[in-house]
Amino acid sequence: MMEVLFVEYPKCSTCIKARKWLEGQGIAYRSRDIKEANPDKEELKEWHEKSGLDIKRFFNTSGALYKELQLKDKLPKMMLEEKYELLATDGMLVKRPIAVAGSLVLTGFKESEWESKLKA
């Protein structure tokens, strides 16, 4: 398994769990603080395309900024490019953690999903 790019917000409890899981599995990773180095539009587009996931899975739908901007109502009306641009404006809008390993992209931390995908 190649090194995983682990995009996280270090204070996020889910990110802490995911980091401990990676370490417990002996999976090599490179950490990136999403507040200091938010993914840009091109990275987000690449990850979204590789992931095969709905773009909504890249949004931190439980975050304060998501709610403040009323994105639940606005996202369905936005074009895909606009969604990439919006995600690139602030790391707090982006679902985390994100694990990127080659063509594999995982958003959020579900241990069973990470177990089956990252240990395969």
N, C-alpha and C positions, 0 to 999 in steps of 0.2 A: 504494500500500500504506500502510495506517495504521501508526502507531507500535505496535511490539510490546512487550508487557509481558514482560520476560525475568526469570524467577524463578530465582535461582542461589545456589549456595554458592561464594563467590569463591575458595576454596582448592581447589575440585574441578577436576581436570584436564579432565574432559569439559566442564564449564561454561566453562573458559578457552578451549577449542577452539571451542565454540559462539559465544562472544562475539567471538572473532577472525573467525569465519566471517561473523557478522552485519555486523561493521565492514567486512570485505573486500567484502561485497555491497552496501554502502552502505544497509543497512536501518536505519532509525531505531528505537531501542529505549529503553525505560526500565528500568533494572536495579533489582531488589529482592532484597536479601539474605534468603534463606530462614531463616537463624538469627535475624535481628533482626526479621523480619516474616513469620512463617510464615502461610500461607494459613489462613483460618478455615474452619469447617465449611461455611458457606454458599458461599464461593468455591469450595471443593473440589467441592461438589455441582454447582455451576453449570458448572465446567470439565469435570467428568466427563461430565455430560449433553451438553454441546456436543461433546466429543471423540469420542463414540461408542466409546471404548475400554473394555476390561474394567477394572474398578476396580483390579485387581492391577497394571496398568501405572502406577498412581500411587504404588505403594510402591517404596521403594529396597530391593529384595530382596537386594542385595549389601552393604548397610550393617550395621555392627556392632550397632546397636540393634535392627534387624529380627531378626537372629540371636539376640541376647540375650533378646528377648521371645518367641522361638520362634513367630514369626508364621506360618511356613510351615505349621505344624500348626493354629494357631488361626484364621487367616483364613477357611478354608472353612466354619467353623461360625458365623461372625459375620454379623449382619444388615448390610445396606448402610449404614444410619445409624450403626451402631457403627464401621464402617470409616472413615466421614467424621470421626467424633469422634476416633478414634485418630490419624488423619493430622494432625488439627488440633492435637494435643498437642505435637508436636515436628517441626521442619523436617527433622531427620535421617532421619525415616521416609519423607519424600516424595521420589519420583524426581525428579531434576533433570538438566539444566535443564528448565524449563517455558516454552514460548513461547505467549503468548495474544495473538491479533490478531482482534478481532471474534468471529466464530463459530468460528474455528480455534484448536484447542488441541493442542500437541505436547508429549509427555513424552520425556525423554532426548534425546540428540543423535545422529541418524543423518543425515549430510550429504545423502545422496540424497533422503531424505524431506523435509528442510527445504528443499532446493533445489526440489523439485517443488511443495511446498505454499506456501512463503513467497514464491516468486518468480513464482507464477502470476498 
